[in-house]
Amino acid sequence: MVASGDAGGSVAERLGIKPDMVVQEIGWDEDVDEDVRAAIEELTGDELLDEDAQEVVDVVLLWWRDGDGDLGDALVDARVSLDEDGAIWVLTPKTGRPGHVEPAELAEAVPTVGLSQTSNVSVGEAWMGSRLVSPKKAKR
């Protein structure tokens, strides 16, 4: 496994980030992986938009921990600015880390808000990413 800080933008590429994409970040806190954030900003050539941004985005990064609230509500909010062909990456602490989210919580929330989970990737030492898209995009 390549660590998030190794090989430049490799973690951003694994997340499907491409140059000039607009990426919004929701749920930032002191525990996020700054190497992941830096790799995405380097590849896109722009800063991540914060959760108050109003423009249409290609990707939403949702940093989510156990105890952050209702995941379904957060996913509904994350979809507001998302392009119809965009993806939401739910980034959760890995098993054994503070704030770990049980996979069942994600599996329950995703279809309830009309999304499909398409893949999971490791994003650094402490975080896992789950890619969510609208079902029509998942069938392509």
Phi, psi and omega in degrees: 000137177272126178292156186301328183275351182273155173057037173059247186270020185302318180293323177296319179295321178296334177274003178077017180282137179234160177307143177071003174290151176259122184239128178255141180244129178235138176088020178300141172206177183301339186271357182293161180274104182295333177294322177296313180301314181296320180296320180292315179296323178295316182289319181281337182079016181211161178286155174291140176281147179274178187291348179268358182297146183253348184281163179289135183239155178274327184218140171245128171262118180247101176286119187227132180234156174303132180095359181283352180124212182267115183297321179301315178298319180296321179291321176299315179297321181294332182284342186306313184264000187281131173302149182300335177260011183277177181227149172252128172257114174271115182257119183235150177299142179294161178309134179089351178268151176303134179087006181307136179253128178295136180305330180298327179297316178293315181299329179283319185285323188301304181292333180299327180260013174078032178242166175234139176270126185250333181196164175230141176221154173277130177238086181085186184288329190250349190235146172246148177241137176240123184271127179240137178221167174291148184304325180298326178288324181296333183276349182292000000 
